[in-house]
Amino acid sequence: MTERIMTLHPEGKQGVNIDKAKYDMMAEAIISALQDEQPVTFSALSRTVSRRLDGKFDGSITWYYTTVKLDLEARGKILRVPKSSPQQIRLVDEK
């Protein structure tokens, strides 16, 4: 049986139970992309993650990207830049 993780949602909505290996792969791609450039728009980050995982990821990259991005926000690892339009995302400053 594969290990799973229950994702969180920044607005307290119900998360989803997903394969932890897929979660880890997606989280690494998101955080790595943000280490290279930030802030970045939601769409640009999605494109970067898709390029990095193309051919290496089994499943809908777009769906997992959105799910894991929301989880990383809820866990305080990334954040939406306030009042940005279109939505911009950056890493949370480590203190």
C-alpha positions in Angstrom: 0.0 0.0 0.0 1.3 3.4 -0.9 1.8 6.2 1.7 -0.8 9.0 1.4 -1.1 12.5 2.7 -4.2 14.6 3.5 -3.7 18.0 2.0 -4.8 21.2 3.7 -6.6 24.2 2.2 -5.7 27.8 3.2 -9.4 28.7 3.6 -10.1 25.7 5.8 -12.0 23.8 3.1 -11.8 20.0 2.9 -8.4 18.7 1.6 -7.9 15.6 -0.4 -6.0 12.4 0.3 -3.3 11.9 -2.3 -0.3 9.7 -2.9 2.6 11.1 -0.9 5.2 10.4 -3.6 3.2 12.5 -6.0 2.8 15.2 -3.4 6.5 15.3 -2.7 7.4 15.4 -6.4 5.0 18.3 -7.0 6.0 20.2 -3.8 9.7 20.0 -4.8 8.9 21.3 -8.3 6.9 24.2 -7.0 9.5 25.2 -4.3 12.4 24.7 -6.6 10.8 26.9 -9.3 10.1 29.7 -6.7 13.7 29.5 -5.5 14.8 30.3 -9.1 12.4 33.2 -9.5 9.8 35.0 -7.4 7.3 36.4 -7.1 5.8 34.6 -10.1 2.2 34.5 -11.4 0.0 31.4 -10.8 0.0 30.7 -14.5 3.7 31.2 -15.1 4.5 28.9 -12.1 2.1 26.3 -13.5 3.9 26.4 -16.9 7.3 26.1 -15.2 6.2 23.1 -13.0 4.6 21.4 -16.1 7.9 21.7 -18.0 9.9 20.3 -15.1 7.6 17.3 -14.6 6.7 16.6 -18.2 7.2 12.9 -18.9 8.1 12.2 -15.3 4.8 12.6 -13.5 1.9 10.1 -13.6 -1.3 12.1 -13.3 -2.8 15.4 -14.1 0.0 17.9 -13.5 -2.4 20.8 -13.5 -4.7 19.2 -10.9 -1.9 18.2 -8.6 -0.2 21.6 -9.0 -3.3 23.4 -7.8 -3.9 21.0 -5.0 -0.3 21.0 -3.7 0.0 24.8 -4.1 -3.0 25.3 -1.9 -1.6 22.9 0.7 1.8 24.7 0.7 -0.1 27.9 1.3 -2.0 26.4 4.2 1.2 25.0 5.7 2.8 28.5 5.5 5.6 27.5 3.0 4.4 29.8 0.2 2.0 32.7 0.0 -0.1 34.7 -2.4 1.2 38.2 -2.8 -1.5 40.4 -1.3 -3.6 42.5 -3.7 -1.7 41.1 -6.8 -3.6 40.7 -10.0 -3.0 38.3 -11.6 -2.3 36.2 -8.5 1.4 36.1 -7.7 3.1 33.5 -5.5 6.3 33.6 -3.5 8.1 31.6 -0.8 7.5 32.6 2.8 10.6 34.4 4.3 12.4 32.0 6.6 13.2 33.7 9.9 
